[in-house]
């Protein structure tokens, strides 16, 4: 079993990156590569679904912040969806809840 599963789907004008498992020092490079490939391939509207993410550390946060910077640099957007429980608490404690646009779920972004 993989510690982090990353699934990428296209929905309308959005690239949806669904994460499940643990995003930490060991798995952050996998997500970084997936996000970079998607963004360099032209994904300018990205929503990262965190609903099934069980663990997030500073390395994972760094990958998400880097992806947000790339999105903004190219006039795009990166939204975090479904952050709840401990994941939401981590975003709030670090102040990143004010940096990222957060939504309750992917549909709130894609269907808007």
C-alpha positions as CSV (number, residue, x, y, z in Angstrom):
1,X,0.0,0.0,0.0
2,X,1.3,3.4,-0.9
3,X,1.5,6.1,1.7
4,X,0.0,8.7,-0.6
5,X,-2.2,8.2,-3.6
6,X,-2.5,11.1,-6.1
7,X,-5.2,11.0,-8.7
8,X,-5.6,13.7,-11.3
9,X,-8.8,14.3,-13.2
10,X,-10.0,17.0,-15.5
11,X,-13.4,18.5,-14.7
12,X,-14.6,21.4,-16.9
13,X,-12.0,24.0,-16.7
14,X,-10.4,22.6,-13.5
15,X,-7.7,20.1,-12.8
16,X,-8.7,18.1,-9.7
17,X,-5.9,16.6,-7.7
18,X,-7.3,14.1,-5.2
19,X,-5.0,13.1,-2.3
20,X,-5.5,10.2,0.0
21,X,-3.1,8.9,2.7
22,X,-0.2,10.8,4.2
23,X,1.5,13.9,2.8
24,X,4.9,14.1,4.5
25,X,8.7,14.2,4.0
26,X,8.6,10.8,2.2
27,X,5.7,11.5,-0.1
28,X,5.9,15.2,-0.7
29,X,8.3,14.7,-3.8
30,X,5.6,12.6,-5.5
31,X,3.0,15.3,-5.1
32,X,5.5,18.0,-6.1
33,X,6.2,16.1,-9.3
34,X,2.5,15.5,-10.1
35,X,1.6,19.2,-9.5
36,X,4.5,20.5,-11.5
37,X,3.7,18.2,-14.4
38,X,0.1,19.3,-14.4
39,X,0.9,23.0,-14.1
40,X,3.6,22.9,-16.8
41,X,1.2,21.1,-19.1
42,X,-1.2,24.0,-18.8
43,X,-3.3,23.4,-15.8
44,X,-4.0,27.0,-14.6
45,X,-7.0,26.1,-12.4
46,X,-6.2,23.5,-9.9
47,X,-8.2,22.3,-7.0
48,X,-6.5,19.9,-4.5
49,X,-9.0,17.6,-2.7
50,X,-7.8,17.0,0.8
51,X,-10.9,15.2,2.1
52,X,-9.2,11.8,2.3
53,X,-5.8,13.1,3.5
54,X,-5.0,11.7,6.9
55,X,-1.7,13.4,7.7
56,X,0.1,16.6,6.6
57,X,3.5,17.9,7.7
58,X,5.6,20.9,6.8
59,X,7.1,19.3,3.8
60,X,3.6,18.7,2.4
61,X,2.7,22.3,3.2
62,X,5.8,23.4,1.3
63,X,4.7,21.6,-1.8
64,X,1.2,23.1,-1.7
65,X,2.6,26.6,-1.1
66,X,5.0,26.1,-4.1
67,X,2.2,25.0,-6.3
68,X,0.2,28.1,-5.2
69,X,3.1,30.4,-6.1
70,X,3.4,28.7,-9.6
71,X,-0.3,29.1,-10.1
72,X,-0.2,32.8,-9.2
73,X,2.9,33.5,-11.2
74,X,1.1,32.3,-14.4
75,X,-2.2,34.0,-13.6
76,X,-3.9,30.8,-12.4
77,X,-5.6,29.6,-9.3
78,X,-5.0,26.8,-6.8
79,X,-7.8,26.0,-4.3
80,X,-7.8,23.5,-1.4
81,X,-11.0,21.6,-0.9
82,X,-12.3,19.3,1.8
83,X,-9.7,20.1,4.5
84,X,-11.3,19.0,7.8
85,X,-10.3,17.9,11.2
86,X,-6.6,17.8,11.8
87,X,-5.7,19.0,8.3
88,X,-7.9,22.1,8.7
89,X,-6.4,22.7,12.1
90,X,-2.8,22.6,10.6
91,X,-3.8,25.1,7.9
92,X,-5.3,27.4,10.6
93,X,-2.4,27.2,13.0
94,X,0.1,28.0,10.3
95,X,-2.0,30.8,9.0
96,X,-2.2,29.2,5.6
97,X,-6.0,29.2,5.8
98,X,-5.7,32.9,5.0
99,X,-3.2,32.3,2.2
100,X,-5.2,29.6,0.3
101,X,-8.7,29.7,-0.9
102,X,-10.4,26.9,1.1
103,X,-13.7,25.3,0.1
104,X,-15.8,22.6,1.7
105,X,-15.6,20.3,-1.3
106,X,-14.5,20.1,-4.9
107,X,-18.1,20.7,-6.3
108,X,-18.1,24.1,-4.6
109,X,-15.3,25.1,-7.0
110,X,-15.9,23.1,-10.1
111,X,-19.6,23.8,-10.3
112,X,-19.4,27.5,-9.4
